[in-house]
């Protein structure tokens, strides 16, 4: 959710299981008060707030401390998601999420668990070697600081690169739980728009496997086929602990209702 989504969260709350982790984004057009208010609403409604901290959007170390202090006072999160952020040049002293982690400030404000980014299909602007090195460094840094870690991945439509990436992740000795990015049900045009923005493969073959056609953009698509195939091919020994992280491109309530219905159908 964004800072503007508190009313949408309140509407969706009856459908969301208590204790669900809900991420709160760190957008450039929102301020500290909006972000903190959103995290506080998540806690008030019985869920677990996971505020994002965008390293390159922070103008100073003081701004980071003010944000962490306000969060601790009003929302008391134990979890955050450390990301580099969109600006090509940092606005302040934090070049990336590794620098943010290495500041050592997170644990001073009650943070016990830090999520970091993973890219099973790579990143359009960053080499695979750089991505792996960054992930390895952040995982090690969090261990050194005594903080728990998990990895939230970019969403995708194709199970093959996800399984390959998970296998390589574990072979590299990174055993943090992975929260696999999954798009909630949304219009096909919207899904493709986000896919282009984030460099996610969406060829005709991949789209067909996922459950939509590039020649019919008027419908909606959910991750049913993706999840069933992933579950069929998943192997705990080689792929490690895997959970799900839903991107609510089609809205909070629509995503929550889809998850509820999918669970009920799976339960028989």
C-alpha positions, 0 to 999 in steps of 0.5 A: 500500500501507499500512504494514500491507501489507508481508506482502501486498507480499511475497506479491505481489512475484513477480508485480510487475515489478522497478522498479515504483513502489509508493506508501506511504500516510500514514494517521492510524492509522499512525506514522513507523516503520510508514511507513518500514518499508513504504517500506524493504520496497518498496526491499528487494523491488526496487521504487521506493518513493513515500512519501506525505507528508500536509501537514495530518497533520504537527504540526510542521516538525520532524516532517516533517524527522524523517520525511524523515531516516528515509526517506533513511537507511533507504529512500533514496527519490527520489520522494514524493507530496505530498498535503494529507490528510484533516483539515479543519484542519491539525495543524501549520504546513502548510495544504496540499501547496503549503505542504509543497512551498514549505518547500524541505525535500524536496530537502534529503533526496534527493527529486528527484521529487514527485507531486501530485494531479489530479482529472479529475472535480473534488472534492466539497469544492473548486471547479474553479477552486481545483483548477486554481489549486492544480495550477498553483501546485504545478507552478510551485513544483516547477519553481522548486525544480528538482524533477521533477513528475508528477500522480497522478489520482483514479480514475474509471469514465468516459473522457470527463472524463479526456480533457477534463481532460487536454486542458485541463491541456495547454492550461494549459501543464502538461506534467508526466507524468500517472499516470492513476488506475485501480482494480485488479479489485475487488468492485463493492460495494467500488468503489462504496463508494470512488466515493461516498467520493471523489465519483467518478461512478457512474451506471447509464450510466457503470457499464455503460460501465465493465463492471458493473451497479448491479443486480448488486453481487455480482461483480467488475470490472476496468478492461479496457473503460476502458483499451481505450477510453482507448487508442483515443481517446488522442492524444499531441499533445493529451493529453501523456505518460500512464502508469497508477497502479493503486489496489489496492482488490482487493489487491496480488496480485490487481491485479498478476496482473490487470496481468500477464494484461492485458499478456500478452493485449495482446501477443497 
